Amino acid sequence: MSNPPGATLPRAGRGLPCLVLTCALLAASCAAPSGQGEYDPWQPLNRKVFWFNMQMDEYVLEPTARGWDAITSEGVRTAFGNFFSNLRFPVHLVNNLLQAKFGGAVEETGRFVVNTTIGLLGFFDPATDAGLEAHPEDFGQTLGVWGLGSGPYVMLPFLGPSSVRGTVGVVGDYLVPPDWTNDWRLVVPGVVNDRAVNLELIANAQEASLDFYAFVRNAYLQRRRALVADEQGADRSLYATEEGEAGDDALYDDPYEDDLYADPFSEDGYDDADGSEEGEDED
Amino acid sequence: MLRNIRLTCLAPLLGVAALGLLAAPAHAAEENLERNARGVVEYAATTVSETLTGERSLTEKRTQVDQVVREVLDEPVLSRLVLARNYRKLDEGQREAFARAFQEHLVNTYWRNASAGELVRIEILEDREERSGDWTVKTRVVAVSDDDIKVDYRLRRERNPETGENDGPWLVIDIIIESVSMVSNFRSQFQEIVGNDGVDGLLSKLQEKNAGARAEREQQIAEEEA
């Protein structure tokens, strides 16, 4: 589910085109406003892809996950979840190193060794019990730590919410050897298992949202922003923006002067920031 | 990739489940006045976990939890925060209708999630003042068989309508679950909906959701009585 199975260029041959693509995308990403509000200039296309993903979910993924859910116990699903996470070790290791997070790299390596052996190929997670924390870095985060803005929001077919930076990150992570990190025979069951673990959660989220597309986009962007900020060791504010400005405090300011969410691509901007007194003292 | 999908997509959704575990004081107003923000969350957490793990019928539990949520959320402030600049597009009647419908939606969402997971306990980790004078209380929700969920509450003192001062009891104005702010999330959704379907579209969507939830609830009660 993660990558087209046909994309099997020899390893050395993959580098160059990807590098070119990366540069192009990064240029786009740097030019874009970031950190403020939600930059989604490709929304019409993104919504179509989202619709497609939701159809796939409704008719393929969710029914499959329900089937898996019906024939397995919770313990089994957790064990498979552990197993599939453990397979991501090479990607986590590389990105910890790229972010100069050597402590994280050591811990990830320790986790992999312990869980693969004592944890019986990763089905169990004795490493966590032993106090070895996971540091699941990916290349999108690495780029963020390197200071790249996330660029426009992108809804990827099958893969879900991302950004230009995240998309480059997907490509970068794909290049990490060995091949089993990208083997669809392992990736697809992992996705199904994950979906099964989260059946109720996702149903509740859909129930709670009025525009599920916007729900997912906003949650994704907030979450990624926080992850990148965390990786920079920042606890400046609970509401730190990507740039580390006081941006999110503005979330709670008087909404009449709310610039933070004045999305640049919206037609119906608000005409005046403080002209209207009306309702100012409502509550 | 798998991990990627997990973290970026599922973590926020996980957070939604924790919405259900927001808590509230049982006998609200007076006692809140005496409490600082942390105290409100602390007391709230205790009350909801006791209600949920208690020996009462589901209907009774729900009534209790709903009441507590209504008491602890600052609905007028929440309405303004989630509508942001769209707030001024609403006339008096629409504002009231929105506040009522949105509160009902939050209460329903809360309950759906609260009754879903098996709560073990809620730990209060730390609290701090924000620049604006709001207060943030960080908590961790521990549930059976799930990863812990970080839930932060943002509180603000209720505004006194007569003086215009924020000197009332501390009330919750946002819930931040695994770094995802509920206010920001709803604001983004409502911005889209108002942009596409107008204020009336938003109101009718909310009311539609609520009607569905009401039907669900009645069915639940009927099942329990049967």
Contacts between the chains, C-beta under 8 A, distances in Angstrom:
chain1	res1	chain2	res2	distance
A	1	B	1	7.9
A	2	B	1	3.7
A	2	B	2	7.2
A	3	B	1	7.4
A	38	B	188	6.1
A	74	B	145	6.0
A	78	B	145	7.4
A	84	B	2	5.4
A	85	B	2	7.4
A	85	B	3	6.2
A	87	B	2	7.7
A	88	B	2	6.4
A	88	B	3	4.5
A	91	B	3	7.4
A	92	B	3	7.5
A	136	B	3	4.9
A	136	B	7	6.5
A	138	B	3	7.0
A	138	B	4	5.3
A	140	B	4	7.5
A	159	B	1	7.0
A	159	B	4	7.8
A	159	B	5	6.7
A	160	B	5	6.0
A	160	B	8	7.3
A	160	B	9	5.1
A	161	B	8	6.2
A	161	B	9	6.2
A	162	B	8	7.5
A	166	B	8	7.6
A	169	B	4	7.8
A	170	B	1	6.9
A	170	B	4	7.2
A	173	B	1	6.8
A	173	B	4	7.2
A	174	B	1	7.8
A	182	B	1	7.5
A	187	B	1	6.1
A	187	B	2	6.1
A	190	B	2	4.3
A	191	B	2	6.4
A	191	B	5	6.8
A	194	B	2	6.7
A	194	B	5	7.0
A	194	B	6	6.1
A	194	B	10	7.0
A	198	B	10	5.5
A	198	B	13	6.6
A	198	B	14	7.6
A	200	B	17	7.9
A	200	B	116	5.6
A	201	B	10	7.3
A	201	B	13	5.0
A	201	B	14	6.1
A	201	B	16	6.9
A	201	B	17	5.4
A	202	B	10	8.0
A	202	B	13	5.8
A	204	B	16	6.0
A	204	B	17	6.4
A	204	B	109	7.7
A	204	B	112	5.5
A	204	B	113	5.6
A	204	B	116	6.5
A	205	B	13	4.6
A	205	B	16	4.8
A	207	B	109	7.3
A	207	B	112	6.3
A	207	B	209	7.9
A	207	B	213	8.0
A	208	B	16	5.7
A	208	B	19	7.4
A	208	B	105	8.0
A	208	B	109	4.3
A	208	B	112	7.4
A	208	B	113	7.8
A	209	B	189	6.3
A	210	B	189	5.3
A	210	B	190	7.4
A	210	B	193	6.1
A	210	B	202	7.6
A	210	B	205	5.0
A	210	B	206	6.7
A	210	B	209	6.6
A	211	B	189	4.3
A	211	B	192	4.9
A	211	B	193	5.5
A	213	B	192	7.5
A	214	B	188	4.8
A	214	B	189	4.2
A	214	B	191	7.5
A	214	B	192	4.5
A	214	B	193	7.9
A	215	B	185	6.2
A	215	B	188	7.7
A	215	B	189	5.8
A	216	B	9	7.1
A	217	B	188	6.9
A	218	B	180	7.7
A	218	B	184	6.1
A	218	B	185	4.6
A	218	B	188	3.9
A	218	B	189	7.2
A	219	B	9	8.0
A	219	B	12	3.3
A	219	B	13	7.2
A	219	B	15	7.6
A	219	B	180	5.0
A	219	B	185	6.0
A	220	B	8	5.5
A	220	B	9	6.7
A	220	B	12	6.9
A	222	B	12	7.1
A	222	B	179	6.0
A	222	B	180	4.7
A	222	B	181	6.3
A	222	B	184	6.2
A	222	B	185	7.3
A	223	B	7	7.3
A	223	B	8	6.0
A	223	B	11	5.7
A	223	B	12	5.1
A	223	B	178	6.9
A	223	B	179	5.7
A	223	B	180	5.8
A	224	B	8	6.1
A	225	B	179	7.7
A	226	B	179	3.3
A	226	B	180	8.0
A	227	B	7	7.0
A	227	B	179	7.6
A	237	B	130	7.5
A	238	B	128	8.0
A	238	B	130	7.8
A	238	B	136	5.5
A	238	B	138	7.5
A	238	B	152	5.9
A	238	B	176	6.7
A	239	B	130	7.9
A	239	B	176	7.9
A	239	B	181	7.4
A	246	B	131	6.9
A	248	B	181	7.6
A	248	B	184	7.9
A	249	B	130	6.4
A	249	B	131	5.7
A	249	B	132	5.8
A	251	B	81	7.5
A	251	B	174	7.8
A	251	B	181	6.6
A	251	B	183	6.3
A	251	B	184	5.8
A	252	B	81	6.5
A	252	B	130	8.0
A	252	B	132	6.3
A	252	B	134	6.2
A	252	B	154	7.0
A	252	B	156	7.5
A	252	B	173	6.7
A	252	B	174	7.1
A	252	B	183	7.5
A	253	B	132	7.4
A	255	B	80	5.1
A	255	B	81	6.1
A	255	B	83	6.7
A	255	B	84	4.1
A	255	B	85	6.1
A	255	B	87	5.6
A	256	B	85	6.7
A	256	B	87	7.4
A	256	B	88	6.8
A	258	B	84	4.6
A	258	B	85	5.3
A	261	B	84	5.7
A	261	B	85	7.6
A	261	B	187	6.2
A	261	B	188	7.5
A	261	B	191	6.5
A	262	B	85	7.4
A	263	B	191	7.4
A	266	B	191	7.7
A	266	B	195	6.3
A	267	B	195	7.8
A	268	B	195	6.2
A	270	B	85	4.6
A	270	B	88	8.0
A	276	B	88	5.6
A	278	B	88	6.3
A	279	B	87	7.1
A	279	B	88	6.1
A	279	B	95	7.7
A	281	B	164	6.9
A	282	B	76	7.0
A	282	B	80	7.2
A	282	B	95	7.2
A	283	B	76	3.5
A	283	B	77	6.6
A	283	B	80	7.1
A	283	B	159	6.1
A	283	B	161	6.9
